[in-house]
Amino acid sequence: MTFINYVAHEINCKIVYYGPGLGGKTTNLKYVYGITSPENRGKMISLATETERTLFFDFLPIDLGQIRGYSTRFHLYTVPGQVFYDASRKLILRGVDGVVFVADSQEERMDANFESLSNLEQNLKEHGFDLYKIPYVLQLNKRDLPNILPADKLQKMLRIKGEPVFEAVATQGIGVLEALKAVTRQVLVALRKTA
Amino acid sequence: MMLSALLLRKSEYQQLQAILAKTQKDLGADLVILIDRAGHEIASEGQGLTLDHTALASLAAANLAATQELARLVGETEFSIIYHQGRHRSIHISDVARKYSLVLIFEDSVSMGMVRWKVKRAATLLEEILQESRERKPTREPGVSAAPSFTDAEIDRLMRHLSPIADVEGKV
């Protein structure tokens, strides 16, 4: 749920990075944290296991500055990708305004991509959201690995509604900001439609 | 449409602040903070403790969400309160109208019975104000703003704040 504080002139939105386990969701957030100036970002919180797998979520608040006198704050979350953490994943989608789906480009991870996409659709539905209407972008991550499928083939299989698609190497920051900007823009445009 | 923004009149916001201020004062709490279920801070009161409100709101919302799922698992409709007792300082998180949460941070000298009583009262009062504002449609009535309508150019300017490796063209 976008929270607009008309008194303090603030807009707060929630973006969730979704996708299969070990796909690079946390790496996306770490990169954004790394390149954002300290005054424009809050503390990054990672609730992870001892082996640094996401247990509940990662959280990074960023401040995009002012638009028409409103401060814009985006809260970025990741979900745990591992299949058995579904209950936690569902909770993180509460009040979501936009989703970045981080797909793993490796051929052997295609089933995991499909499973996660289907899981996203189902979990959004349980919160009353429609995947086909919510601000959404597709990121094809790990483009630097040897065993990947061609981007156009992945796009054909994973693109669901004409959403923006970005090839990415999150470890190098390639395609990270582009995906974030695209989803952020969609959220602000959706906000405009309600005016 | 997915967006369901909370549209508060200035007077309502001031009422919320007044309720939080009274609760904070009555309990001598370090901090009282009202958040929504997405983990955004709506209002807060208390200067006694310097901490990261954004992180607190996010973790408290996740904590309450997880606790409610635990309740469902054991066949309860809800556990409406979470209480973490520390050696010197405790946290009390409670449900407000099933859409918001009231988070209190207080020292161990405060009686738990008193906390429960004051929080219950505050939650009832907060609920009345929040319920009314949630049901309100964006209008041009005096004192209530509609959702801001940004132009493409304004959104473009805002996007520049995300410091670019702008030259990387990643789009397929």
Interface residues (C-beta under 8 A of the other chain):
Chain A: M1 T2 F3 I4 N5 Y6 V7 I11 N12 K14 I35 T36 S37 N40 G42 K43 I45 L47 F56 F57 F59 P61 I62 L64 G65 I67 R68 Y70 T72 R73 H75 A87 S88 K90 L91 I92 R94 G95 V96 D97 F129 D130 K133 I134 L140 A151 D152 Q155 P164 V165 F166 E167 A168 G173 I174 G175 L177 E178 A179 L180 K181 T184 R185 L188 V189 A190 L191 R192 K193 T194 A195
Chain B: M1 M2 L3 S4 A5 L6 L7 L8 K10 Y13 D36 R37 A38 G39 H40 I42 D52 T54 A55 S58 L59 A61 A62 A65 A66 E69 P138 V144 S145 A146 A147 P148 S149 F150 E154 I155 R157 L158 M159 H161 L162 S163 P164 I165 A166 V168 G170 K171 V172
